[in-house]
Amino acid sequence: METYLVHPDKLQEKALKAFLEALEVPYEIKKDLPLPEHVIGGIKKGQEDIKAGRTITLAEFEKRINNAV
């Protein structure tokens, strides 16, 4: 059995449910899945960097990335 993760908008969700029910495909809806710990850690580190002033502008980032290539 395969598992598919889809991210429909409200209109698509209604059509998707009708489609699955018409084909008698079992499905479950899971909302608000927790973020993995490594993602939460990255977000917290980014917030700490911002508070500590460790930021650069988008223009500086683009300059650095272009020089690295």
N, C-alpha and C positions, 0 to 999 in steps of 0.2 A: 504494500500500500504506500502511496506517495502522500506527502503533505505539501500543501501550497499555502504560502503566505501572501495575501493580497491586501491592498490598502485602498478600497473603493471610497468614493465620496458618497454622500447620502443617496443620490439618485442611482448611482451604480450599485450601492448596497441593496437597494430594493430589488433591482433587476437580478442581481446575483443570487439573492435568496430565492426568488421565484424560479430561476433556472435550476438551482440545486434541488429544490423541492420537486420540481417537475421530473427531474431525472432520478429522484429518490436517492440522492447522494447525501450521506450523513455529514453534518458539519457542526461546528461549535464556534461560538463567537467569544473571543477573549479581548477584553478592553483593558487599557492601562497596565500593560505588562511592565514589570519593574525593569529598570535599566541594569545592565551588567555592572559589577563592581568596578571593573577597569574604566568604564565610561564615567561613572560617578566620580572616581578618583581623578580622572582627567579634567572634569568640570571643576572640581574643587581646587585643583592646582591652578587652573586658568583664572579662577576668581581670586586666588591668593596673589597671583602675578599681577593682576589688575590693581588690587589694593596696594601692592608694593611699588607700583609705578613701572613695572617691567612690561612696557607696551611699545609698539612702533606704529607709525601710520601705515595706511595701505600703500601709499607711494613709496615709502621706505622698504616695505616688504617686496613690492614689485621690483624695485631697484636691486635688492639683494638676490632675489630669485633669478633675475635676468643675468646677473653677474656670475651666478653659480653654474649656469648652463654653458 
